[in-house]
Amino acid sequence: MKYVEIPEKKEPNPKNDNRKEKSSRQSPGSGPWLWGIIAAVVFLLLINNFLAPAITERAMMQTDYGTFIAKVEQDSVKQVVISDNQIIYTTDHCTYRTGPVDDPHLVDRLLAAGSPNKDGKIEFVKKINNQRSPIIDFLMWWILPGLLFWIFYRAMFRRIGRSSADGGGLGLGNFMSFGQSGAKVYADTDIKTRFDDVAGQDEAKASLQEMVDFLHNPKKYTALGAKLPKGALLVGPPGTGKTLIARAVAGEANVPFFSMSGSEFVQMFVGMGAAKVRDLFNEASKKAPCIIFIDEIDAIGKSREGTFSNNDEREQTLNQLLTEMDGFEGDKGVIILAATNRPDSLDKALLRPGRFDRRIQMELPDLEGRKAIIQVHLKHVKHDTIDLDVVGRATAGSSGADLANIVNEAALRAVRQGKDAVTTDDLEESVETVMAGEQRKNAVISPAEKRIIAYHEVGHAMVAAAQSQSAPVHKITIIPRTSGALGYTMQVDEGEHFLYSRQELLNKIATLTGGRVAEEIICNTCTTGASNDIEQATNLARAMVTRYGMSDRYGMMALESRGNTYLDGGSRLACSDSTAADIDNEVKTIIAQAKDKAAALITERLDKMHAVAEYLLEKETITGEEFMSILNK
């Protein structure tokens, strides 16, 4: 996406520009001569304190103390220099160094030793202090670091100051003045997204279309005294297109679009986030009509009730946002859009009318919505005639992002197989790839385990087919997948389901237990392959008791409260410990009854079970039509 900054319109002033350029050239902080002086001083200090001593020491030969004494006694030493940590002596041929030894008679030996010097004695210095001058240390470790930091700060201050003057954002230059915000805000003036690119959210588009029309024809609404809603909160699960539809609003309205994430307002220092909020609304007022979009607003808009907040910056940013939303009238043409998938955590003051006047739900698409979304994404893919009804029914519960991923996986599969276009088979296989992972073609499964897997999957299918209120079997496979599944039975409803009766849920639990029952009855064993079935059956039975009011013991009594439904926040029991124990017993009874029902259905159809299992072992994957043809022979 191409981002273009929208600058303020200012009349050019050549005098001011020349004066500014001249003062910039004369500034002592940016002169090259100052940098040259600093570099020269650093270079000389490094040579004097580190490089020169290192080179001198490397040129000397290392000897031991005994060799040094032997050379003294041989009268071959001409000069000796005794320092704190070493002894340096010179002969006719070379200069040597050795470590110091506590020898109290060393000086006497040197004075008494003969020498080829003119005075017949060794020339030596008794002791030299190797420590650097205190002035050098002071310059090296105090003055030089401070000077370097000052130069760096001046350079950064000037650079960020120029960036702020050009529309730049908050930085080190504005760190010393919280009240002046230079938040860099980009306006997207090249948005190609339109409402036609957003499918499956007809109600949300209708609600936002009114805002777009208000921006185009404000007089039509103001003539009746109507005011433009200040803000709209887009709420829904991840992947339902909240950001996409916000961009579509900006594209349809053809106005500047200010897009920021809620986390961008949260800064480390108190006041910085509030300054960015002020700058954002200040820029938006100058560019009105325009649209402000804040993605993931829960990052700064969390509720302040019942919490001990230790982040004053977040709270000040929220307070500034509330103040700014109250500070402009709706007729200015500034619309605030915000998106979140955690509406329960937002502050009550943020959600009240006058700030966010509308709450637009972005739910998971239904069957027709999924078909429309697939059509939108197929526009960008070369494809043959696609059976959208089959693919739409197979993707129940998928979001728009999931469907986009499925279409892309289908295109990748078509390329791998050398096809010229995407087909319905590619889309069906991509659905399974997204749900269960890729096929593990190199997995080696023993014949005994393969037989157990086959009867397990046929057990699910047989129980589902034997019940009247159950989804038809679409596919049975025993090919392992990368998700860990060794096989699966896919059921696809013929239509869209919004309500489930108690009998339908009991049938579903019975179908989930059919795999384990088939293992016990036919294979005389039970394996770990039913772990996922057990988990799903337990969760469904518990929901019947605690949330759906389908228990004979408790009836219409809510025993559980759920967290954030959009993010699967889990659930929490709202009952006593004794009641929780009774709930466990009730769940156990429901699953046991469903298992007994599945056992009865499988026992009545053992011949069909064997026939389907043998065919499945031969083919590895069979369709629902093949399964029903064997069952109805």
C-alpha positions as CSV (number, residue, x, y, z in Angstrom):
1,M,0.0,0.0,0.0
2,K,1.3,3.4,-0.9
3,Y,1.4,5.9,1.9
4,V,1.6,9.6,1.1
5,E,1.9,12.3,3.8
6,I,-0.5,15.2,3.4
7,P,1.4,18.3,4.4
8,E,-0.2,21.6,5.5
9,K,-0.6,24.2,2.9
10,K,1.8,27.1,3.7
11,E,2.8,30.0,1.6
12,P,6.6,29.9,0.8
13,N,8.7,32.7,2.3
14,P,12.1,32.9,0.6
15,K,13.5,35.2,3.3
16,N,12.7,32.9,6.1
17,D,14.0,29.9,4.2
18,N,17.3,31.6,3.4
19,R,17.6,32.8,7.0
20,K,17.0,29.3,8.3
21,E,19.5,27.8,5.9
22,K,22.1,30.3,6.9
23,S,21.6,29.8,10.6
24,S,21.9,26.1,10.0
25,R,25.2,26.4,8.3
26,Q,26.6,28.6,11.1
27,S,25.5,26.3,13.8
28,P,28.6,25.2,15.8
29,G,27.0,21.9,16.6
30,S,27.1,20.7,13.0
31,G,30.4,22.2,11.8
32,P,32.8,19.7,10.3
33,W,35.8,21.4,12.1
34,L,34.4,20.3,15.5
35,W,34.1,16.7,14.5
36,G,37.7,16.9,13.1
37,I,39.1,18.2,16.4
38,I,37.3,15.5,18.4
39,A,38.5,12.8,16.0
40,A,42.1,14.1,16.3
41,V,42.0,14.2,20.1
42,V,40.6,10.7,20.3
43,F,43.3,9.5,17.8
44,L,46.2,11.0,19.8
45,L,44.9,9.8,23.1
46,L,44.5,6.3,21.8
47,I,48.0,6.3,20.3
48,N,49.6,7.7,23.4
49,N,47.8,5.4,25.9
50,F,47.3,2.2,24.1
51,L,48.8,1.8,20.7
52,A,52.4,3.1,21.3
53,P,53.0,1.1,24.5
54,A,51.6,-2.0,22.8
55,I,54.0,-1.7,19.8
56,T,57.0,-1.0,22.1
57,E,56.3,-4.0,24.3
58,R,55.7,-6.3,21.3
59,A,59.2,-5.3,19.9
60,M,60.9,-6.5,23.1
61,M,61.9,-10.1,23.7
62,Q,60.6,-11.8,26.8
63,T,63.2,-13.5,29.1
64,D,63.2,-14.9,32.6
65,Y,64.9,-13.3,35.6
66,G,67.7,-15.8,35.7
67,T,68.8,-14.9,32.2
68,F,68.8,-11.2,33.2
69,I,71.1,-11.9,36.2
70,A,73.4,-14.0,34.1
71,K,73.8,-11.3,31.5
72,V,74.5,-8.7,34.3
73,E,77.2,-10.9,35.7
74,Q,78.6,-11.4,32.1
75,D,78.9,-7.5,31.8
76,S,76.7,-7.6,28.7
77,V,73.9,-5.3,30.0
78,K,74.2,-1.7,28.9
79,Q,71.0,-0.1,30.3
80,V,68.3,-1.2,32.8
81,V,64.9,0.4,33.5
82,I,63.1,-0.9,36.5
83,S,59.3,-0.2,36.5
84,D,56.4,-1.4,38.7
85,N,55.5,-4.5,36.7
86,Q,58.6,-5.4,34.6
87,I,62.4,-4.9,34.1
88,I,63.6,-3.7,30.7
89,Y,67.3,-4.1,29.9
90,T,69.3,-3.5,26.8
91,T,72.3,-5.3,25.4
92,D,74.4,-4.8,22.3
93,H,72.0,-6.8,20.2
94,C,68.4,-6.3,21.5
95,T,66.1,-5.1,24.2
96,Y,64.6,-7.6,26.6
97,R,61.9,-7.5,29.3
98,T,61.3,-9.7,32.3
99,G,59.0,-9.8,35.2
100,P,59.9,-8.3,38.5
101,V,61.4,-10.4,41.4
102,D,61.7,-9.4,45.0
103,D,65.5,-9.1,45.0
104,P,66.7,-6.6,47.6
105,H,70.3,-6.9,46.3
106,L,69.5,-6.1,42.7
107,V,70.5,-2.5,42.9
108,D,73.8,-3.4,44.5
109,R,74.5,-5.9,41.8
110,L,73.9,-3.4,39.1
111,L,76.1,-0.8,40.8
112,A,78.9,-3.3,41.3
113,A,78.7,-4.8,37.8
114,G,81.1,-3.7,35.2
115,S,80.0,-2.1,31.9
116,P,81.4,-1.2,28.6
117,N,80.1,2.4,29.1
118,K,82.5,5.3,29.5
119,D,82.1,5.4,33.2
120,G,82.5,1.6,33.5
121,K,79.0,1.3,35.1
122,I,75.6,0.1,34.0
123,E,73.3,3.0,33.2
124,F,70.0,2.3,35.0
125,V,66.9,4.0,36.4
126,K,66.0,2.7,39.8
127,K,62.2,2.9,39.4
128,I,59.7,4.3,36.9
129,N,55.9,4.7,37.8
130,N,53.9,3.3,34.8
131,Q,50.6,4.9,35.8
132,R,49.2,7.5,33.4
133,S,48.9,11.1,34.4
134,P,45.8,12.0,36.3
135,I,45.1,14.7,33.7
136,I,45.1,12.1,30.9
137,D,42.8,9.8,32.9
138,F,40.4,12.7,33.6
139,L,40.3,13.6,29.9
140,M,39.9,10.0,28.7
141,W,37.2,8.9,31.1
142,W,35.2,12.1,31.9
143,I,35.7,14.9,29.4
144,L,35.8,12.8,26.2
145,P,32.6,10.7,26.9
146,G,30.7,13.8,28.0
147,L,31.8,15.6,24.9
148,L,30.8,12.7,22.6
149,F,27.4,12.4,24.3
150,W,26.8,16.1,23.9
151,I,27.7,16.0,20.2
152,F,25.5,12.9,19.6
153,Y,22.6,14.6,21.5
154,R,22.9,17.8,19.5
155,A,23.0,15.9,16.2
156,M,19.9,13.8,17.1
157,F,18.1,16.9,18.3
158,R,18.7,18.7,15.1
159,R,17.8,15.7,12.9
160,I,14.5,15.0,14.8
161,G,13.8,18.7,14.8
162,R,14.0,18.8,11.0
163,S,11.8,15.7,10.8
164,S,9.2,17.3,13.0
165,A,9.2,20.4,10.9
166,D,8.6,18.3,7.9
167,G,5.7,16.4,9.6
168,G,7.8,14.0,11.6
169,G,6.8,12.2,14.8
170,L,7.7,12.2,18.4
171,G,11.3,11.5,19.2
172,L,14.3,12.6,21.2
173,G,13.9,16.2,20.1
174,N,10.4,16.4,21.7
175,F,11.4,14.4,24.7
176,M,12.0,17.5,26.8
177,S,8.7,19.1,26.0
178,F,5.7,16.8,26.5
179,G,3.1,19.4,25.5
180,Q,4.4,19.7,21.9
181,S,3.5,16.7,19.8
182,G,5.1,15.9,16.5
183,A,3.3,12.6,15.9
184,K,4.0,11.5,12.4
185,V,0.6,10.7,10.9
186,Y,0.2,9.3,7.4
187,A,-2.9,9.7,5.3
188,D,-3.6,7.0,2.8
189,T,-4.8,8.7,-0.4
190,D,-4.3,5.7,-2.7
191,I,-6.8,3.2,-1.2
192,K,-8.2,0.9,-3.9
193,T,-10.4,-1.1,-1.5
194,R,-14.1,-0.7,-2.1
195,F,-17.3,-2.3,-0.6
196,D,-17.3,-4.7,-3.5
197,D,-14.1,-6.2,-2.1
198,V,-15.8,-7.0,1.2
199,A,-18.3,-9.9,1.2
200,G,-20.3,-11.7,3.8
201,Q,-20.9,-8.6,5.9
202,D,-23.9,-7.0,4.3
203,E,-25.3,-5.6,7.6
204,A,-22.0,-3.9,8.5
205,K,-21.7,-2.5,5.0
206,A,-25.2,-1.1,5.1
207,S,-24.5,0.7,8.4
208,L,-21.2,2.1,7.2
209,Q,-22.6,3.1,3.8
210,E,-24.7,5.7,5.6
211,M,-21.5,7.3,7.0
212,V,-20.0,7.4,3.6
213,D,-23.1,9.1,2.2
214,F,-23.0,11.7,4.9
215,L,-19.5,12.6,4.0
216,H,-20.5,13.0,0.3
217,N,-23.9,14.7,0.9
218,P,-23.9,16.3,4.4
219,K,-26.6,18.8,3.5
220,K,-29.1,16.0,3.0
221,Y,-28.8,15.1,6.6
222,T,-28.2,18.5,8.2
223,A,-31.4,19.8,6.6
224,L,-33.4,17.5,8.9
225,G,-31.1,18.2,11.9
226,A,-29.4,14.9,11.8
227,K,-25.8,14.7,12.9
228,L,-23.1,12.4,11.7
229,P,-22.2,9.7,14.2
230,K,-18.8,10.5,15.8
231,G,-17.6,7.0,16.0
232,A,-18.3,3.4,15.1
233,L,-16.8,0.4,16.9
234,L,-16.2,-2.7,14.8
235,V,-16.5,-5.8,17.0
236,G,-16.0,-9.4,16.0
237,P,-13.8,-12.5,16.0
238,P,-10.3,-12.3,14.4
239,G,-10.3,-12.6,10.6
240,T,-13.8,-11.3,10.0
241,G,-12.5,-8.2,8.0
242,K,-12.7,-5.3,10.5
243,T,-9.6,-3.6,9.1
244,L,-10.6,-4.4,5.5
245,I,-14.0,-2.8,5.9
246,A,-12.5,0.3,7.5
247,R,-10.3,0.7,4.5
248,A,-13.3,0.2,2.2
249,V,-15.1,3.0,4.0
250,A,-12.1,5.3,3.3
251,G,-11.9,4.1,-0.3
252,E,-15.6,4.7,-0.9
253,A,-15.6,8.1,0.8
254,N,-12.3,9.2,-1.0
255,V,-11.1,11.1,2.0
256,P,-7.9,11.1,4.0
257,F,-7.5,8.0,6.1
258,F,-5.5,8.1,9.3
259,S,-4.7,4.6,10.4
260,M,-2.9,3.8,13.7
261,S,-2.7,0.8,16.0
262,G,-3.7,1.2,19.7
263,S,-0.3,-0.1,20.7
264,E,1.4,2.9,18.9
265,F,-0.1,5.2,21.6
266,V,1.4,3.3,24.5
267,Q,4.8,4.8,25.3
268,M,7.4,4.2,28.0
269,F,7.3,7.8,29.3
270,V,4.2,9.4,30.8
271,G,2.6,12.0,28.5
272,M,4.0,10.8,25.3
273,G,1.0,8.7,24.3
274,A,-1.4,11.6,25.2
275,A,0.7,13.9,23.0
276,K,0.3,11.5,20.1
277,V,-3.4,11.5,20.6
278,R,-3.6,15.3,20.6
279,D,-1.5,15.5,17.5
280,L,-3.6,12.9,15.7
281,F,-6.9,14.7,16.3
282,N,-5.3,18.1,15.5
283,E,-4.1,16.8,12.1
284,A,-7.5,15.2,11.5
285,S,-9.3,18.4,12.2
286,K,-7.2,20.2,9.6
287,K,-7.8,17.6,6.9
288,A,-11.6,17.2,7.6
289,P,-13.5,15.5,6.2
290,C,-11.5,12.5,7.0
291,I,-11.5,9.1,8.8
292,I,-9.5,8.1,11.8
293,F,-9.1,4.3,12.3
294,I,-7.6,2.9,15.5
295,D,-7.0,-0.8,15.2
296,E,-6.9,-3.0,18.4
297,I,-8.2,-0.1,20.5
298,D,-8.3,-2.4,23.6
299,A,-4.5,-1.7,23.9
300,I,-5.3,1.7,25.3
301,G,-9.0,1.5,26.1
302,K,-9.1,-1.2,28.8
303,S,-11.5,-0.8,31.6
304,R,-10.3,1.1,34.7
305,E,-12.7,-0.6,37.0
306,G,-11.6,-3.2,39.5
307,T,-8.0,-3.0,38.5
308,F,-4.9,-1.6,40.2
309,S,-3.2,-0.1,37.2
310,N,0.6,0.5,37.4
311,N,0.8,2.1,34.0
312,D,-0.1,5.8,34.3
313,E,0.9,6.3,30.7
314,R,-1.9,4.1,29.5
315,E,-4.5,5.7,31.7
316,Q,-3.5,9.2,30.7
317,T,-3.6,8.2,27.0
318,L,-7.2,6.9,27.5
319,N,-8.2,10.1,29.3
320,Q,-6.8,12.2,26.4
321,L,-8.6,10.1,23.9
322,L,-11.9,10.6,25.7
323,T,-11.3,14.3,25.9
324,E,-10.5,14.6,22.2
325,M,-13.5,12.6,21.1
326,D,-15.7,15.1,23.1
327,G,-13.8,18.1,21.7
328,F,-15.1,18.2,18.1
329,E,-18.6,18.3,16.7
330,G,-20.0,15.7,14.4
331,D,-20.7,18.2,11.6
332,K,-16.9,18.6,11.0
333,G,-16.8,15.4,9.0
334,V,-14.3,13.5,11.2
335,I,-15.4,9.9,11.6
336,I,-13.6,7.7,14.2
337,L,-13.6,3.9,13.4
338,A,-12.1,1.5,15.9
339,A,-11.7,-2.3,15.8
340,T,-11.4,-4.8,18.6
341,N,-12.1,-8.4,19.4
342,R,-12.3,-7.8,23.1
343,P,-15.3,-5.5,23.6
344,D,-15.9,-6.8,27.2
345,S,-12.6,-5.3,28.3
346,L,-13.2,-1.8,27.0
347,D,-13.9,1.1,29.4
348,K,-17.5,2.1,29.8
349,A,-16.7,5.8,29.3
350,L,-15.3,4.9,25.8
351,L,-18.4,3.0,24.7
352,R,-21.1,5.6,25.7
353,P,-23.1,7.4,22.9
354,G,-21.4,10.6,21.9
355,R,-18.1,8.8,21.5
356,F,-18.8,5.5,19.8
357,D,-22.4,6.0,18.7
358,R,-22.6,2.7,16.8
359,R,-21.5,-0.8,17.5
360,I,-21.1,-2.8,14.3
361,Q,-21.0,-6.6,14.7
362,M,-18.7,-8.4,12.3
363,E,-19.7,-12.0,12.9
364,L,-18.5,-15.2,11.1
365,P,-20.2,-15.4,7.7
366,D,-23.1,-17.7,7.0
367,L,-23.3,-20.1,4.0
368,E,-24.2,-17.4,1.5
369,G,-21.6,-15.1,3.0
370,R,-18.9,-17.8,2.7
371,K,-19.8,-18.4,-0.9
372,A,-19.6,-14.6,-1.7
373,I,-16.2,-14.4,0.1
374,I,-14.9,-17.3,-1.9
375,Q,-16.1,-15.6,-5.1
376,V,-14.3,-12.4,-4.2
377,H,-11.0,-14.2,-3.7
378,L,-11.5,-16.4,-6.8
379,K,-11.4,-13.1,-8.9
380,H,-7.7,-13.0,-8.4
381,V,-7.1,-16.7,-9.2
382,K,-7.5,-18.5,-12.5
383,H,-10.1,-21.2,-12.0
384,D,-12.6,-23.4,-13.7
385,T,-16.3,-23.7,-12.8
386,I,-16.4,-24.0,-9.0
387,D,-19.2,-25.7,-7.0
388,L,-19.5,-23.0,-4.4
389,D,-22.3,-24.8,-2.5
390,V,-20.0,-27.8,-1.8
391,V,-17.1,-25.6,-0.7
392,G,-19.3,-23.3,1.3
393,R,-20.9,-26.1,3.3
394,A,-17.5,-27.7,4.0
395,T,-16.2,-24.5,5.5
396,A,-18.8,-23.9,8.2
397,G,-17.4,-21.7,11.0
398,S,-14.6,-20.2,8.8
399,S,-13.8,-16.5,8.8
400,G,-13.0,-14.4,5.8
401,A,-9.3,-14.8,6.5
402,D,-9.7,-18.5,6.7
403,L,-11.4,-18.6,3.3
404,A,-8.7,-16.4,1.7
405,N,-6.1,-18.9,3.0
406,I,-8.1,-21.8,1.6
407,V,-8.3,-20.3,-1.9
408,N,-4.6,-19.6,-1.8
409,E,-3.8,-23.1,-0.7
410,A,-6.0,-24.4,-3.6
411,A,-4.0,-22.2,-6.0
412,L,-0.7,-23.6,-4.7
413,R,-2.0,-27.1,-5.0
414,A,-3.0,-26.6,-8.6
415,V,0.5,-25.2,-9.4
416,R,2.1,-28.2,-7.7
417,Q,0.0,-30.6,-9.8
418,G,0.7,-28.7,-13.0
419,K,-2.8,-27.6,-13.6
420,D,-3.8,-24.6,-15.6
421,A,-6.7,-23.5,-13.3
422,V,-8.1,-24.2,-9.8
423,T,-10.8,-26.8,-9.6
424,T,-13.4,-27.7,-7.0
425,D,-11.2,-30.7,-6.0
426,D,-8.4,-28.3,-5.2
427,L,-10.6,-26.3,-2.9
428,E,-12.0,-29.3,-1.1
429,E,-8.4,-30.6,-0.5
430,S,-7.3,-27.2,0.7
431,V,-10.2,-27.2,3.2
432,E,-8.8,-30.4,4.6
433,T,-5.3,-29.1,4.5
434,V,-6.2,-26.0,6.6
435,M,-8.3,-28.1,9.0
436,A,-6.1,-31.2,9.5
437,G,-2.8,-30.4,7.8
438,E,-1.0,-31.9,4.9
439,Q,-1.0,-35.6,4.1
440,R,1.8,-37.6,5.6
441,K,2.6,-39.7,2.6
442,N,5.8,-41.2,4.1
443,A,4.1,-42.3,7.4
444,V,4.5,-46.1,7.9
445,I,1.6,-47.6,9.8
446,S,1.5,-51.3,10.6
447,P,-1.5,-53.4,9.2
448,A,-2.8,-54.0,12.7
449,E,-2.9,-50.3,13.6
450,K,-4.3,-49.4,10.2
451,R,-7.2,-51.9,10.7
452,I,-8.0,-50.3,14.1
453,I,-8.0,-46.8,12.5
454,A,-10.3,-48.0,9.8
455,Y,-12.9,-49.5,12.2
456,H,-12.6,-46.4,14.4
457,E,-13.5,-44.0,11.5
458,V,-16.2,-46.3,10.2
459,G,-17.6,-46.4,13.7
460,H,-18.1,-42.7,13.6
461,A,-19.7,-42.8,10.2
462,M,-22.0,-45.8,11.0
463,V,-23.4,-44.1,14.1
464,A,-23.9,-40.8,12.2
465,A,-25.7,-42.6,9.4
466,A,-27.9,-44.6,11.7
467,Q,-29.4,-41.5,13.4
468,S,-32.0,-39.3,11.9
469,Q,-31.0,-35.9,13.2
470,S,-27.3,-36.0,12.3
471,A,-25.2,-34.4,9.6
472,P,-24.5,-36.6,6.5
473,V,-21.1,-38.2,6.1
474,H,-19.1,-36.4,3.4
475,K,-15.8,-38.2,3.5
476,I,-13.9,-40.9,5.3
477,T,-10.1,-41.3,5.2
478,I,-7.4,-43.1,7.0
479,I,-4.5,-41.1,5.5
480,P,-2.5,-39.5,8.3
481,R,-2.2,-35.8,8.5
482,T,0.5,-33.5,9.8
483,S,-1.8,-32.2,12.6
484,G,-1.5,-35.6,14.3
485,A,-4.8,-37.1,13.0
486,L,-4.4,-40.7,11.7
487,G,-7.7,-40.4,10.0
488,Y,-11.0,-38.6,10.2
489,T,-14.7,-38.7,9.2
490,M,-16.0,-35.4,7.7
491,Q,-19.7,-34.6,8.1
492,V,-21.2,-31.7,6.2
493,D,-24.7,-30.2,7.0
494,E,-27.0,-29.8,4.0
495,G,-28.0,-26.3,5.2
496,E,-27.0,-23.6,7.7
497,H,-27.5,-24.4,11.4
498,F,-28.2,-21.7,13.9
499,L,-30.0,-23.7,16.6
500,Y,-29.3,-27.2,17.9
501,S,-31.9,-29.2,19.7
502,R,-31.2,-31.4,22.7
503,Q,-31.6,-34.5,20.6
504,E,-29.2,-33.2,18.0
505,L,-26.6,-32.6,20.6
506,L,-27.1,-36.1,22.1
507,N,-26.7,-37.6,18.6
508,K,-23.5,-35.7,18.1
509,I,-22.1,-37.0,21.4
510,A,-23.1,-40.5,20.3
511,T,-21.3,-40.1,17.0
512,L,-18.2,-38.9,18.8
513,T,-18.2,-42.1,21.0
514,G,-18.7,-44.3,17.9
515,G,-15.0,-44.6,17.2
516,R,-14.1,-45.9,20.7
517,V,-17.1,-48.2,20.7
518,A,-16.0,-49.8,17.4
519,E,-12.5,-50.4,18.8
520,E,-14.0,-52.1,21.8
521,I,-16.6,-54.3,20.1
522,I,-14.7,-55.3,16.9
523,C,-11.0,-55.0,17.8
524,N,-11.4,-55.9,21.5
525,T,-9.2,-53.0,22.6
526,C,-9.2,-49.2,23.2
527,T,-6.5,-46.9,22.0
528,T,-5.3,-43.3,22.3
529,G,-6.9,-42.4,19.0
530,A,-10.1,-41.4,20.7
531,S,-8.6,-38.6,22.8
532,N,-9.9,-35.8,20.7
533,D,-13.4,-37.4,20.5
534,I,-13.4,-37.7,24.3
535,E,-12.5,-34.0,24.7
536,Q,-15.2,-32.8,22.3
537,A,-17.9,-35.1,23.8
538,T,-17.0,-33.9,27.4
539,N,-17.1,-30.2,26.4
540,L,-20.4,-30.7,24.6
541,A,-22.0,-32.6,27.5
542,R,-20.8,-30.0,30.0
543,A,-22.2,-27.2,28.0
544,M,-25.6,-28.9,27.9
545,V,-25.6,-29.0,31.7
546,T,-24.0,-25.6,32.6
547,R,-25.0,-23.3,29.8
548,Y,-27.8,-24.7,27.6
549,G,-30.1,-25.7,30.4
550,M,-30.6,-29.2,29.0
551,S,-30.0,-31.1,32.2
552,D,-32.8,-33.1,33.9
553,R,-31.3,-32.3,37.3
554,Y,-30.7,-28.5,37.1
555,G,-33.0,-27.5,34.2
556,M,-32.7,-23.8,33.2
557,M,-30.0,-22.8,35.6
558,A,-26.8,-21.1,34.5
559,L,-23.9,-22.8,36.2
560,E,-21.1,-21.3,34.2
561,S,-20.0,-17.9,32.9
562,R,-17.9,-17.5,29.8
563,G,-15.1,-15.1,29.1
564,N,-14.4,-13.3,25.8
565,T,-16.5,-15.3,23.3
566,Y,-14.6,-13.9,20.3
567,L,-11.2,-15.1,21.6
568,D,-12.4,-18.3,23.2
569,G,-11.6,-16.9,26.7
570,G,-12.7,-20.1,28.4
571,S,-15.4,-20.5,31.1
572,R,-15.7,-20.4,34.8
573,L,-18.1,-22.3,37.0
574,A,-20.5,-20.1,39.0
575,C,-21.6,-22.7,41.6
576,S,-20.6,-24.3,44.9
577,D,-18.1,-27.2,45.1
578,S,-20.9,-29.8,45.8
579,T,-22.8,-28.6,42.7
580,A,-19.6,-28.9,40.6
581,A,-19.2,-32.5,41.7
582,D,-22.9,-33.1,40.7
583,I,-22.2,-31.5,37.3
584,D,-19.3,-34.0,36.8
585,N,-21.7,-36.9,37.5
586,E,-24.3,-35.5,35.2
587,V,-21.8,-35.1,32.4
588,K,-20.6,-38.7,32.9
589,T,-24.2,-40.0,32.7
590,I,-24.9,-38.1,29.4
591,I,-21.7,-39.5,27.8
592,A,-22.4,-43.0,29.1
593,Q,-25.9,-43.0,27.7
594,A,-24.6,-41.8,24.4
595,K,-22.0,-44.5,24.3
596,D,-24.6,-47.2,25.1
597,K,-26.7,-45.9,22.1
598,A,-23.6,-46.0,19.8
599,A,-22.8,-49.6,20.9
600,A,-26.4,-50.7,20.1
601,L,-26.3,-49.1,16.7
602,I,-22.9,-50.7,15.8
603,T,-23.9,-54.1,17.1
604,E,-26.9,-54.2,14.8
605,R,-24.8,-53.4,11.8
606,L,-21.7,-55.5,12.2
607,D,-21.9,-56.9,8.7
608,K,-22.0,-53.5,7.1
609,M,-19.2,-52.4,9.4
610,H,-16.9,-55.1,8.1
611,A,-17.8,-54.4,4.4
612,V,-17.2,-50.6,4.7
613,A,-13.9,-51.2,6.7
614,E,-12.6,-53.6,4.1
615,Y,-13.4,-51.2,1.3
616,L,-11.8,-48.3,3.2
617,L,-8.6,-50.3,3.9
618,E,-8.4,-50.9,0.1
619,K,-9.1,-47.3,-1.0
620,E,-7.8,-45.4,2.1
621,T,-10.3,-42.6,1.2
622,I,-14.0,-42.9,0.3
623,T,-16.7,-40.4,-0.3
624,G,-20.0,-40.2,1.4
625,E,-21.8,-41.5,-1.6
626,E,-19.6,-44.6,-1.7
627,F,-20.2,-45.2,2.0
628,M,-24.0,-44.9,1.6
629,S,-24.0,-47.2,-1.4
630,I,-22.3,-50.0,0.6
631,L,-24.6,-49.3,3.5
632,N,-27.8,-49.5,1.4
633,K,-26.9,-52.8,-0.5
